Amino acid sequence: MVDNVSQQALGSVKVLDLTQGISGPYSTRILAGFGAEVIKIEKPGDGHPARRTGPFLGDEPGPERSGLFLYLNSNKKGITLNLRSSARVRIFKDLVSDANVVVENFSC
């Protein structure tokens, strides 16, 4: 049996997504749409700011109800990771060593 994901253009590509705003998450959404395994990394607590941006499903705000967040992050996996913790930095480095692409759009 053939795995459908591996038959997609980017089926063998692993992407770590540390992006914010709209342009970064949108670009990784496109990669996910072409079959890449995209792992969205968010900071603990508030997570990505789009989680607090409407419109919200049923007009009820909530971190899992933002239409914008759900749109920008469809087809992605997600984790929270506190990169200020040395133990979590080790986890991040392990993820990076296994990734083909790391996408970030932090300001300098």
Secondary structure as GFF3:
##gff-version 3
##sequence-region A 1 108
A	DSSP	three_ten_helix	5	7	.	.	.	ID=ss1
A	DSSP	beta_strand	14	17	.	.	.	ID=ss2
A	DSSP	alpha_helix	23	33	.	.	.	ID=ss3
A	DSSP	beta_strand	37	42	.	.	.	ID=ss4
A	DSSP	three_ten_helix	49	52	.	.	.	ID=ss5
A	DSSP	three_ten_helix	57	59	.	.	.	ID=ss6
A	DSSP	alpha_helix	67	72	.	.	.	ID=ss7
A	DSSP	beta_strand	76	80	.	.	.	ID=ss8
A	DSSP	alpha_helix	86	98	.	.	.	ID=ss9
A	DSSP	beta_strand	101	103	.	.	.	ID=ss10
###
